Amino acid sequence: MTAWNHLQSGKEVNDLSNSQKIKVSRFNQSTEQFLNADKVVVANGLWNLNIPTRLKAWFDSINVAGKTFKYTAQGPVGLVEGKKVLHIQANGGVYNGQDLSSQYVKNNL
């Protein structure tokens, strides 16, 4: 977050520490990998009625203002169209897609 704050304040990438450069690069790689994929498969278990933390981190890396969505007066609008996504979730019960985890994945995508 410190690296993003530095960049947002107008600093250049070269002004970041090596560690920050690596982290920003990895974050950007995740975003670009998602944007370049024709098809995406999201598979997760239902953990305490929510998604696993690593999946949350992945969503944080692909939801980038100006790249995958934009803010409008009516709220956020997606910029990625035509991408096929399959969500597979292992549950310990029957929720019919109404659990928080499924809804989170659906709303993010």
Contacts in CASP RR format, 6 or more apart in sequence:
PFRMAT RR
TARGET T0000
AUTHOR 0000-0000-0000
METHOD contacts of the structure
MODEL  1
MTAWNHLQSGKEVNDLSNSQKIKVSRFNQSTEQFLNADKVVVANGLWNLN
IPTRLKAWFDSINVAGKTFKYTAQGPVGLVEGKKVLHIQANGGVYNGQDL
SSQYVKNNL
2 20 0 8 1.000
3 16 0 8 1.000
3 20 0 8 1.000
3 21 0 8 1.000
3 23 0 8 1.000
3 24 0 8 1.000
4 24 0 8 1.000
6 15 0 8 1.000
6 16 0 8 1.000
6 20 0 8 1.000
7 13 0 8 1.000
7 16 0 8 1.000
7 24 0 8 1.000
13 21 0 8 1.000
13 24 0 8 1.000
16 24 0 8 1.000
27 61 0 8 1.000
30 58 0 8 1.000
30 61 0 8 1.000
30 62 0 8 1.000
31 61 0 8 1.000
31 62 0 8 1.000
31 64 0 8 1.000
31 67 0 8 1.000
31 68 0 8 1.000
34 40 0 8 1.000
34 61 0 8 1.000
34 62 0 8 1.000
34 68 0 8 1.000
34 80 0 8 1.000
35 67 0 8 1.000
35 68 0 8 1.000
35 80 0 8 1.000
37 83 0 8 1.000
38 83 0 8 1.000
38 84 0 8 1.000
39 83 0 8 1.000
39 84 0 8 1.000
39 85 0 8 1.000
39 86 0 8 1.000
40 83 0 8 1.000
40 84 0 8 1.000
40 85 0 8 1.000
40 86 0 8 1.000
40 109 0 8 1.000
41 85 0 8 1.000
41 86 0 8 1.000
41 88 0 8 1.000
42 55 0 8 1.000
42 85 0 8 1.000
42 86 0 8 1.000
42 87 0 8 1.000
42 88 0 8 1.000
42 105 0 8 1.000
42 109 0 8 1.000
43 87 0 8 1.000
43 88 0 8 1.000
43 89 0 8 1.000
44 51 0 8 1.000
44 52 0 8 1.000
44 55 0 8 1.000
44 88 0 8 1.000
44 89 0 8 1.000
44 90 0 8 1.000
44 101 0 8 1.000
44 105 0 8 1.000
45 51 0 8 1.000
45 52 0 8 1.000
45 89 0 8 1.000
45 90 0 8 1.000
45 91 0 8 1.000
45 101 0 8 1.000
46 89 0 8 1.000
46 90 0 8 1.000
46 91 0 8 1.000
46 92 0 8 1.000
46 95 0 8 1.000
46 99 0 8 1.000
46 101 0 8 1.000
47 101 0 8 1.000
49 99 0 8 1.000
49 100 0 8 1.000
49 101 0 8 1.000
50 100 0 8 1.000
50 101 0 8 1.000
50 104 0 8 1.000
51 59 0 8 1.000
51 101 0 8 1.000
51 104 0 8 1.000
51 105 0 8 1.000
55 105 0 8 1.000
59 104 0 8 1.000
59 108 0 8 1.000
62 68 0 8 1.000
63 69 0 8 1.000
63 108 0 8 1.000
65 71 0 8 1.000
66 79 0 8 1.000
67 79 0 8 1.000
68 78 0 8 1.000
68 79 0 8 1.000
68 80 0 8 1.000
69 76 0 8 1.000
69 77 0 8 1.000
69 78 0 8 1.000
69 79 0 8 1.000
69 80 0 8 1.000
70 76 0 8 1.000
70 77 0 8 1.000
70 78 0 8 1.000
70 79 0 8 1.000
71 77 0 8 1.000
85 109 0 8 1.000
87 102 0 8 1.000
87 105 0 8 1.000
87 106 0 8 1.000
87 109 0 8 1.000
89 101 0 8 1.000
89 102 0 8 1.000
89 105 0 8 1.000
91 99 0 8 1.000
95 102 0 8 1.000
97 103 0 8 1.000
END
